Amino acid sequence: MNLDLISAVIFYAVIALLIYKYRARIKIMNKVFITYRTKKGLEFMRRLAEYRVFWKIFSTIAIPVVVFGMLLVGVSLFQNLLKIIQGTGGQGVELLLPGITVPFWPSIIAIGVLIIVHEFSHGIVAAMEGIRLKSTGVGLFAFLPLAFVELDEKQMLTKSKLSRLRILSSGPFANIVMWGILIGFISLVLAPVMNNIIINDGANITSLDINAPAYNAGLKEGDVIVSVNNVSIATISDFINAMKDVHPGDAVTITTLNGTFTFNTSVNPQDSSRPYIGVVVTQAYHISSSAKEKYGFWVDVFIWLFGVIKWVALINLFVGLINCIPVWAIDGGRVLYDLLGYVINNDKVRLWIVNATSAFYITLIVFNFIGPWLVKLVG
């Protein structure tokens, strides 16, 4: 039974019913955005904006962080593009698809948190800068949940470049700050608790490539890898580190709970310098008997929440960095445009530079997504 699929069907069925119920107030924009506007939350943002000193410092720090994120993402994408062309790099971009590429409920919760953090930050800083907040809203972009804060765009144009930069940069920066807070919370609070309630058992094989060495050697889904070349495996990190000492074509001995298998690795199709055995693994573990006896089902609840918080942190970082890139549809494009205003007065020249940069970044993203398949097809 695919619980993610069932959850997705129920979730979108409820969404469909809500859209039908409130259809009079629903608007469809550009044929892909389904939006519902309201005034809720505006007063809360205005009250938070009264802490002007904090938000001014916060949003001013956000500007160089977004610029750094812009450069970091660009350099990372470009370096991976070169590796893809050389045959030593893998896919650098993957779609965030709840229930398909990421677990459904953790990713839906993470998306909900990140859009609230992102949009509320825009709204609070805008209110701090004296811009009227017109509405808040929720909706769907295709099938992904979204939220927004509608600002008075005419007032935005009358503000200084610095004010606009603060407003635009605050959203991505808030997501990155949220990631940092959650990572600290996980490291200092949750991880020590997890170490006391679970015992790691090895690397659980969740899927195999039927054309790869591991499948041909007889390994099966559900097998738990406990050693590689006589090196004990308790965690995913142990498995990754053990495979670092193996090269393409080397003989490797993998021991699972169901037996020992020796076979030669092949060349990784996405990175010719790495070996390939064709397995996808997750952490195998069991709950310690003392924790289960003491806390009962609350242990399972804690483990689920631990996973959710990890996804919330990861997706906040991912979306925060993506929003830094200089593409018009997201914050980074308008940040670059206003930054250029400090050195270039000609609007047409600024517009041309941002359009060219946006096209460059989009090309990098597309090639990082489809590049490995293109190289394989051409090769």
N, C-alpha and C positions, 0 to 999 in steps of 0.2 A: 504494500500500500504506500503510494507516494503522498506523504503528508504535506509536503510543500505544494504539490499540485492541488490537493484538496483545499488547503488554506488559501491559495491564490484564487481559486474559483469562488469560494465563500466571500473573500474580501472584495473582489470586483463585483460580485452579485450585490453585496450591500451598497457599494458605491453606485452601481447602476440604479438601485432603488432610491437612493438619496437624490441622484440627479433627476430622476423622474418626479420625485416628490417636490423638489424645489426648482422645477424646470422653468418657471416664470422668471426666476432670478438668475438663471444660468446663461452665460454667454459663451459662444464659441469664437475664438480668435484664430485667424490664420489657418483654420481647418484642423489644427492639432491641439490648441490650447482650450480646455474647458475650464471656465473660471466662475467663481461665486464670490461676490464682494460683500463686505460687511464693515461696520464701524467698530466692531469688537477689538479690543487690544490697543486702540489708539490712545486712550487716556492713560493706560498703564505705561506706554512708551513715553508719553509726555512727562509723566511723573519721574521716570528714571532719568530723563534728559535733564532734569533739574540739577543733577550732580555734574555740573558743567566741567569742573576741573578734571575729574576722573575721565570723562568721555573725550575731552579735548586731548589729554595725554594719550589715551588709548588709541584714538583715531589718527593722531599724528604719528605715533610709532607704527601704525598700520601701513603707512605709505611706503617707507623703505622695505618693510617686510614683503609687501606685494611686489615691489620691483625685484627684490631678490628671488621671490617665488617665480616671477616671470622668466628671469634668466635661468634659474635652476631647472625649470621644466623644459625650456628650450634647449639647453645644453644636454640634458639627459636624453631627450627625444632624438637630438641630432647624433649623439654618440651611439645610441642604439641603432639608428638608421645605418650608420657606417658599418656597424657589426653585422647587421642583416645583409647588407650588400656583400660583405666579406664572407658571409656564411657562418659567422661566429656569434650571432645575436638572435634572440628569440623575440616573440611578440611583445611589444612595449606598451600596447594599449589594449584593454579588454573592456567590453561593455558591461555595465552594472545592471544585471537583469535579475530582479528578485525571484527566487525560486528556481533559477536556471544556473546562473554563474555564481550566485551567492544565496545563502539560506534565506527563505522567504521572510519570516517574521522578524528575525534580527535585522535584516536589511531594511524592511519597511519602517521599523522603529528608528533605525539609524537615520533614514532619509527624513523622517518626521522631525527628529531632534535637530539635524543639521540645517533644515530650511527655516525652522523657527529661530535658531541661533543666528543664522545668516541674515534673514530679513529683519528681525527685530533690531539687530545691530545697525543696519542701514537706517531703519526708522528712528531709532533713538538718537543717532548722531545727526540725522537730518533735522529732527526737532530741536536738538541742541544748537544747530546752526540757524534756527529760526525759519525753517521751511515747513509749510503746512502739510500735514499728513492727511490725505484725502480718504483713504480706505485701506483695509487689510483684505486678504482673500485667500482662498484655497482653490485647488483645482487639479487638473491632470494635464501632463504633457505626454500625449499619446497614452501610455499606460502607467507612467511614473507620477506619483503624487508631487504636488508643488504648493508653495505658498508665496505670497508677495505682499509688499507694502507699497501702495500707490502714493507717490509724492507729487507735489505741485511742480511740474517740469518747468513752467514759466519762471517760477521763483528760483529754481535751480540755475537757470541761465543767468540770472542777475547776481548770483553769488560769486565770490572770488574763486580762482582756480584752486587755492588751498582748501577752501570749504568743500568744493566738489570732490577733491581728492580724498579728503577725510571721509566723506559720506561713502564714496565708491569703494575705498580700501577697507572700511570697517567690516564689511560682510565676510570676505575671504579670511581676514585676520582673525575674526571671531571664531571661525571654524578651526583655524590652526591652533588658536589658544585652547579651544575645547579639547582638541586632540591632546595637547600637552597636559592639561588638567587630568584627563581620563587616564593617560599613560602613567602619570605620577600616582594616581589613585590605585591603578591596577598593580603597579610595582610595589608600592609601600603598604597597601592594605589587602587587596584581593589575592595576589599571588602567594603570599605567605600562608594565607588560609587554605588556598587550593593545595599547596604542598603538604598540608597536614591531613587533608581528607581524601586525596586520591593517590593511587600507586600506579606509576607508568609501567606498562607491560610490553611496549614495543611499537612497531609501525604496522598499522592495520591496512591491508591492501583493499582499497574500495573499488578499483577498476583496473583492467589490464588492456593493453594494446594487443589485439590478437595476432598482429604481424611482428611482434617484438620478441626478444629472447626469453623474457620471464614466462610469458604464456606458453611458448614452445617447449620450455623446460618443465612445465607441469604445475607452475604456481597458479593458485586460484583466488578469486575474490573471497575475502573473509580470512585468508591466511594472515597470521601475525608474524612479521619478521622480528626475530630476536637476536640475530647476529649476522654480520657481513664480514666474510673472511676471518672468522673467529674473533671479531670485535663485537662485544655485547652491545645490543641496541635496546635502550629503554625509552628513548624519546625520538621525535622526528629530527631534532638537531643531531642526535647520535647517528641516525641513518644518513643524513646529508653529509656530515663530516666524514663518515666511513667511505661514502661514495666519492669523496674528493680525491682519495688516494687511488681510485680506479680510473683507467684510461680506456678509450675506445679500442675494442678488440681484446682486452684483457679477460682472462678467466676470473670469474667471481663465484664465490661460494656463499649462498644465502640459506640460512637456517630459519625455518618457521616452526610453529608449534606442531605442524603436520609432517615435518621431514626436512631433509637437507637437499639442496639443488645446486649443481655446479654447471655453469654455462658461460659462453663468451658474450661480452657486451657488444653492442653495435654502436654506430656513430649517431649522436644526437641530431635529429633532423633540423633542429633550430640552432645548434651550436656545435660545429664540427670538432671542437676541442674537448667536448664533454662526452662521457659514455651514455648509453641509453639502454635501459632494460625494459621500459614500457609499463611502469606501474604508477598508480596514483595512491598515495598513502595518507592516512590520518592517524592521530594519536590514539593508541590503544591504552586503555586504563581500566582500573576497577576501583570502586570506592572502598576505603579501608573499613573493615568490620566494626572497629571501634566508633568511627564517625557515623556509620549507618545505624548502629545501635543507639547512639546518643542523640542524633538529630533526625533520624527517620527520613521522610520524604523531603524535608527542608534541604537536605544535601543536594538532591536533584534540582530543586528550585535554584539554589545558589549556583550550581554549575551552569544552568541555563542562563542565568543573569550574567554570569562571568563572560559567557560567550557573546551575549548581546552587547555588553559594554565594550568588549574588544572590537566588535563590528562598528559600533557607534564611533569609537575613536578612529578606526581605520578609514571609514567613509568620510568623516569630517576632514581628515587630513587630505584625502584624495580630492574631494570636491573643493576644499579651500585652495589647493594648489592649481586645480583646473581653472578656477575662477580668476587666478592671477594672470593667465595667459592673455596676450593682447589680441583678442578676437572681439569684434563689435558686439556680438550677441551676449557677451558676459562682461563682468566688471573691468577686466584687464584692458579691454579695448579703449574704453572711455578714460581709464587711468592714463594710458599712454598718450592719448590725444591731449589731455590737459597738461601732462608733464612736458610735452613738446611745446606747449604754449609759452613756457618760460624762455625758450631759445628761438622759436620760430613764430613770427607774427602772422605769416600768410596762412590763412585757414585752408586753402586748397592744397598747399604743400603738406601741411599736417595731415590732412585727410588722405592724401596719396600715400604718405609714409605708413599710416595706420592700416590702410587697405592692403598695402604690399606686405607688411608684417603679419597681418591677419591671414593672408593667403599662404604665406610661408609656414606659419604655425599649423594651419589646417592641413597643408600638404604633409608636414611631419607627422601629424596625428594619424592621417589616413594611411601613410606608408608604414608607420609602426604597427598599425592594425592588420593590414593585408600583406605587408612586405614579405614575411616568411613564406606565404603561399605563392606569391608572385615569383620569388627567387627559386623556389622548388619547382614551379611550373616551367620557368625558363631554363633552369638547369637540367 
